[in-house]
C-alpha cells in the first residue's frame, strides 16, 4: 500500500520533471510590429504633403459613409483638431471622436502620449470609439494593444489609400 508521504513525493517528483520540460521550450516571441520607417519607405513621393484640410475632407466622407453627424469641433492646437460626431444609425448609435493631426518637420511622428491623450478625451465625451488621422506616421509603441476605447489609426499611407477608395481628390 502506498502511504500519503509516498504519493506526495511522487507528485513533487512529477512536478519537477514537468517543469524541466516546460522550461526547455522557448518562450513565446513578441509580436513584431512594422516600424514607422517601413510605412515611410512605402510612402508615394509623387503625392504632395497632406494638410489638415485634406484630413477634414476625408473625415467628412467617413462621416457620410458611416451615417455620422458632426456635433462639435474642438481645436486642440494649431496642428490638432477633434471632431465629436453622433451616429444616426439606430443599431450603432453613440458618439464617435475623430482626431486630426498635421505632422510637422519638427514633430514627424505621433507618439504613444498623443494617442493616450486622445483616448482620455474619448472617455471624457463618453464615447466608445475614435479615429485618429495624421499626415505623418506613428511611432512603433503606438501599435501596442492598449485598454480603453478602440482607436483606428490612419497614417499618411492609409489616408492616401482611403482618399482614393472614397473618391476624395488629392
N, C-alpha and C positions, 0 to 999 in steps of 0.2 A: 504494500500500500504506500501511496505517496503521502508525504506529510505536507502540511501547508508551507513549511520552510523550503522544501524541495521545489514546490510549484513557484514560490516567489523567486528563488534563484534562477529557475528556468525562464521565467518571464523577463528577468533582468538580462540574462544572457541573450535571449532572443531580441530584446530591445537594443542591445549593444551591436549585434550582428546587423540588424536593420538600419541602425544609424550609420554604420560603415558604408552600406550600400547606398543610402540616401546621399551622404556627403561625397561619394565618389562621382555622382552625376554633376555635370557642370551647371552652375546657376543659370536661371533664365537671363537671356540677353535683353538689355533695354531696347525699346523701340527707337530706331534711328529716324529722326525727322529730317526733312530736307533743310539744310541751312539756307539762309536768305540768299547767299551767293548763288545757289543753284537756280532759284527763280530769277534772280537778276541776270544770270548768264543767258537765260532764255528770253529775256526782255526784247521785244521787237524795237530795234533802234530807229526804224524809219517812222515811228509814230511820235508826234510831238509830246512834250511834257504835259501831263494832265493837270487840270486846275480844279478848284472847288466847284466851279460852275458845271464842269463835266460830271463830277460826282453827284451834284444836285439833279442834273438831267437823268442820270441813271437811277437815282433814288426815286424820282417821280415815276419812272417806268416800272420800277419794282413795286411801288405802292399801287399803281394802276393794275398791274398784273395780279397782285395778291388782295385786291379789294381793301386797301388801307386808305384811310382819310387822315391827312396831316392835321394835327391839333395844335401843336406848339413847336416853335423853332427857338432853340436856346444856343446863342453863341457862347462858346467856352473860351476861345481865344481867337487871334487873327487867323489861325490855321486850323481851327477845330470847331465844329458845329454839331449839335444834336437835334434830331427831329423826334418828336413823340407822335406816333400815328396810332389810330384806332381801327380795328378791323370791322368792316360792315358785314362780314360773313357770320351768320348765327352760330355755326359749328365751331369756328376758330376765333371766337370773339376775344377781346382783350386788347391791351395796348402793346405796341412794339416800339423799340427805340432804334433809330438809325444814326450812327455816328459817322461823321465825315472828317477826314484829316488830310491836309495837304502837306506832304513831306517837303522839307527844305534841304538845301545842301549842307547846312549845319546839323540837321537832325533827319537823316535819310531813312532811319528805321524806327518802327513803332516797337516800344519795349513792353515788357510784362506790366510795369507800373501803369502805363497808359490804359491797358486793357482792364486792369483791376479797378481803376477809377471809373471806367465806362460801366463795368459790372455793378459797381456801387450805385451809380446813377440809375441803372436799370431797376435795381431793387428799390430805390427811393421813389420811383414812379409806379411801383407795384406792377411791373411788367415781368414777363417770363422769358422774353426772347429779344435779342438785339442783332443788328447787323453793323459791322464796322468796316467802312470803306476808306482806303487810303491810296494816295497817288504814289506811295513808295512801297516798302516791303516791311515785313515783320522780323524781329529778332527770333532766334531759334527757340528761346524759352517760352515764347507766346504760344507755341503749338502744344505745350504740355496740357494734359487734361486737367481741368480745374472744376471745383464745385461751384455751384451758384447758377445764375441764369445762363442759358445757352447763347453763345455769340458766334455768328457766322462771320468769318474773316474774309475780306476781299482785298487782295494786294493789287498792285498795278497790272500785273499779268492777268489776273482773274477779272479785273474791271474791264480791260480791253476785250476779253472774250465775251463777257456779259453784254457789253455795248454792242458788239457785232450780233450776238444772238437776239437781243431785243430791238435791234434796228436803230440804235442811237448813233448819230454821226459823230465822228471824231474831229 
